[in-house]
Amino acid sequence: MGDIAEDQTTFYSNAEDYWKDVPPTVDGMLGGYGSISSIDINGSKAFLKTFLGVGEGQTGTGCALDCGAGIGRITKRLLLPLFQTVDMVDVTREFLDKAKPYLGEESQRVGNYFCCGLQEFEPEGGRYDVIWIQWVIGHLTDDHLIEFLRRCQKALRPNGLIVIKDNVSYEGVVPDEVDSSVCRDLEIVRSLVGRAGLRIVREEQQTNFPKEIYQVHTLALR
Ligand SMILES: C[S@@+](CC[C@H](N)C(=O)[O-])C[C@H]1O[C@@H](n2cnc3c(N)ncnc32)[C@H](O)[C@@H]1O
């Protein structure tokens, strides 16, 4: 095994080890910033709603996929209220196990709980109106992110949408040894999206987040 492959294996296994020790709570999902969850969800809702509905070119509301879903913070407050069915995918089994009690009654409308790394996950072709990817792209290598986005594009229904919402660095790639991830600057994210063959149809910065955390940007892609 060459060094790069070995580094890559460690990059993923260290992240898995990190998340296994994180409590399955909203605070755990947000690295201690549980208090910003409502601001985040409200920003996402306003962003997403402009694309949804009936009419020429509008995105349907049948089925959404929550990627790196964790316990289902986004599934519960953003996706289940807007879509008939939501699928969740996450690498951490403990979080998906917690999702059912966390979502309560509404968990009946979760179609699938996929326990899988996004680097390996193959979403079903043509199934999703929206694929939501939040606070998880830093856990994928550049090549895996590009390949995953390509698979996501094939998994969209007509007029479907992929949304990436994530931290962006001021400049370059900033590694985080603690959770084994990277934070990329916006230019790099845009370039990876382009290499995946996707077009950015809207881009927005989340406002009203604490000053000390990374800027968070939302990108709608097709
Ligand atoms: C910062 S949390 C965000 C959770 C959720 N997106 C939210 O905003 O509430 C990151 C999530 O990504 C998951 N994760 C980490 N690496 C992953 C990978 N390679 N594939 C899929 N999920 C991963 C973790 O288990 C965790 O649930």
The ligand as a Gaussian input file, in Angstrom:
#p B3LYP/6-31G(d) Opt

LIG

0 1
 C      -20.759000      18.134000      11.916000
 S      -21.811000      16.712000      11.894000
 C      -23.144000      17.372000      10.937000
 C      -24.417000      16.585000      11.049000
 C      -25.582000      17.167000      10.246000
 N      -25.245000      17.354000       8.854000
 C      -26.042000      18.471000      10.847000
 O      -25.743000      19.524000      10.284000
 O      -26.689000      18.422000      11.902000
 C      -20.941000      15.661000      10.719000
 C      -21.630000      14.339000      10.434000
 O      -20.945000      13.712000       9.352000
 C      -20.812000      12.329000       9.605000
 N      -19.682000      11.860000       8.803000
 C      -18.358000      12.044000       9.018000
 N      -17.630000      11.493000       8.024000
 C      -18.527000      10.952000       7.159000
 C      -18.408000      10.239000       5.922000
 N      -17.210000       9.984000       5.385000
 N      -19.523000       9.824000       5.311000
 C      -20.752000      10.072000       5.852000
 N      -20.928000      10.737000       7.016000
 C      -19.824000      11.175000       7.661000
 C      -20.651000      12.247000      11.117000
 O      -20.990000      10.968000      11.602000
 C      -21.620000      13.345000      11.581000
 O      -22.899000      12.827000      11.745000

